Amino acid sequence: MRPVAAPGRGIRSALLPAVAETVLVLALFGLYNLGRLVAKGRLHTADDHARSLLDAEGALRLPAEEALQQWALGVPHLVGLADRYYLLHFPITVGVLVWLYARHRPGYRWARRSLVLATAVAMLVHIWVPMTPPRLLAGLGMVDTGAVGGNSAYGGSPVSELANEYAAMPSLHVGWAVLLAVVLVRTGRSRLRWLWVLHPLVTLLVVVVTANHYWLDAAAGTAIALGALALMARVRCPAEESPSRSGT
């Protein structure tokens, strides 16, 4: 006679993964808050890091962030749209993860693991290399478009008060956008999946126009995301299959 699993054991087996992921998210959130506390005591250092980054961008002959913002400010409604797109960063990420969980479980596992790894690495950089974003760097002359337009992600709620505003390097906005685009292109079959390539490109322009990040912040976020994806694509668990295309 086949043994019947106890009901309690089945419930525990279903809950354990959810509990483990919740603990992991809370740990990352705690690390993020630690980064904020460390940065608050090192504001001059954060300014110095930002100016050094601008010097590096100048040596690389990258276009000035303030020039792009000035152009965008001259286009009606463009900056307002950019501010709103900036706020969609987290909802888009959650929405994609939910869709992957429902429609492509291996892709979901790949995205989730890569997201956790990339975020953890980025947060360590945030702690050890605090950096003032363009909108807060004195003398740069860039406008805090979110604050001016009333669409700032850094004020008005208890959660936003915990945000680390001196975590410009690397850009998690761009890193997460790149990560989602790669996973969706790799796991999908529809030709429309290639439209997701636009997400990181638009995000790159948005974070610069809104004065939240520098060009090299975006480059670093992209490198971390791609590194996490490559590493997690090689990680295998006995109960999990590798990410591959399915009928999505």
N, C-alpha and C positions, 0 to 999 in steps of 0.2 A: 504494500500500500504506500502510495506516494505521501511523504510527510507534508503537512500543511503549515505554512509559515504563520507564526503568531501575528495577529493584527498589529500589535504594538511595534514589532520589528519592522514591518512594512512601512509604517508611518515614520519611524526613526530613519529608515533608509532614504525616504523621500525628503525628509526635513534636513538631514545632515548637510547635503550640498548647499542648500539655501542658507543655512546657518553659517557655513564656512565662508561663503561669498560675502555675506553680510559683515562678518568679522573683518574680512579683508578690506572691504570698502571703508569701514569705520577706522581701520588702521591707517589707510591712505589719507583719510580725512584728517586724522590726528596729525599725521606727518605734514600735511598741507598747513594746518594751523601752526605747527611748530615753525614752519618756514616763515609765516607771517610774523611771529613773535621775534624770531632772529633778525628778520629784515628791519623791523621797526627800530631796533637798536643800532642799525648799521646803515642809516640813510645816506650819510656822506659816502660810504663805500659803494652803495648802490648807484649814486650819481657818478662816481669815478668810473665804475664799470661801464655805465652807459656811454660816457664820453670816450672811453677807450674803444668801445665797439664802433662808435661813429668814426673814430680815426681809422679803424680797420676797414670800414665801408668806404671811406674816402680813398684809402690806398688801393682798394679793389675797383674804384671808379663806379661804384653803384650809384644809381640815381638818388637824390635827396628825398627823404620821406616827406619833408615839408612841401616840396614842390608838387608832389602828387596830391597832397591834401589841399593845397591852394587851388589846383585845377578842379578837384572834386567840389570844393566849396562854391565854385562858380557855376556848377550845373544844378539847376533847380531840383530839389527833392532827392538828389543822389546821396547826400550825406545822411539824411534821415533814413533812407532805405538801408544804408550801410550799418547804421546804429542798430536797426531792428534785426538785420541779419546776424550781427554779432551776438545778439541775445538768443538767437535760435541754436547756437552752438550745442548746448547741452540737450535740449529737446530733440534735435535731429539725431544726435548720438544715441539717445535712449530709444527713439523710434526705430532706428536701424537695428539695434540689438534685439529689440522685441520681435521685429519682423524676421530676423535671422533665426531667432530661437524657435519661432513658429514654423518657418519654411525650410530652413537649412541648418540643422543642428551642428554638423561639423564646422560650417562656416562661422556659426555663432561662437563655438568654443575657441576657434582660432582668433576671432576678433576680440573676444573677452580676455583671453590670456595676453594677447599682444597689447591690448589697451591697458591692462593692469601693469605690465612690465614697463611700457613706455611712460605711463604716468608716474610710476615709482622712480624711474631714472630722472625724469624731468623735475620731480619734486626735490630730489637730492640736489640737483643743480640749483634749484630755486633757493635752497637753504644755504648752500656754500657760495653761490655767486649771485647774491641779490642784485637786481638791476632795475633802475628807474625807467618806467615806460616813457615814450616821447611826450605824452600829454602832461606828465608831471616833471619833466626835466627843465629846470629854469634856464632861460636864455635860448632855448631851441626855437621857440616861437610857434609851436604847434597848438592847435585848439583841441580842448577836451570836448569833442563833439557830443558825446553821450550826456555829459553834464549840462552843456548848453541847450541841447534839444530835449532834455527831460527823459532820455532813454538810457541813463547810465546803469551799468551792471554793478556799480560799486557804491551804492547808497540807497537808503530808504527801507531796508529790511534787516532783521537780525542776522539772516544768513549772509547778506552782502557785506555786513560789517566785519565778518570773519575772513573775507577775501584778502588774499595776499596781493596787494597792488604793486609790489616791488618784485614781481616774478615775471619780468618781460622775457627773460632768456631761460629756457627755450619757449617757443609759442606752442602751448597745448592746443590752442584753437586750430592752428595749421596742422600740427601733428596728428590730432584725432581725425581731422578731415581727410588727410592723406591715407590714414589707416582704413577708414571706412570705405574710401573710394577703391583702394586696392582689393579689399575683401569682397566688395560687391562686384567688381569687374571679374575677379577670379572665380567667384562661385556662381555667377549668373550665366544665362544662355542668351537672353534677349539682347538684341542689338542696342536697345535703349539703356542697357547697363552702362554704356560708355558715357552717357550723360553725367554720371557721377564724377567723372574726371573734372567737371566744371566746379564741383563743390570745393575742393582745395584751392583751385585757382581764384574763385570768387572770395573765399575766405582770406587768402593772402592779401588781396587788394583791400578787403574790408578792414583787416587788423591794422594795416598801414594808414589807410584813409582816416580811421577813427583815432589814430595816434595811440594805439595800445601796444604796438610792437614795431620793431625794426626789421629790415630785410633779413639780417643774419639770425634774428630770433626764429624767423620762419624756416630758414635753412637748417638750423639746429633741430627744430621740432620735426622737420621732415626726415632728417637723418636718424633721429631716435626712433621714430615710428617705423621706418623701413627696416632698421636693425631689429626691432622687436618682432616685426612680422616674419623676418627671415629666420630668427631664432626659434620662435614659437611654431613655425611650419615644420621644424625638425623634431619638435618634442612630441612624443607619442605616449599615450596612456593605454594600458591593455583594453580598457572598456570604450575607448574612443577611436574613431576613424580619422584619417587625415583629411584636411580640407580639400575638397574637389568640387567640380561643377556638378550641379544637379538641375532638375527641371524648374528653376525659378525664373 
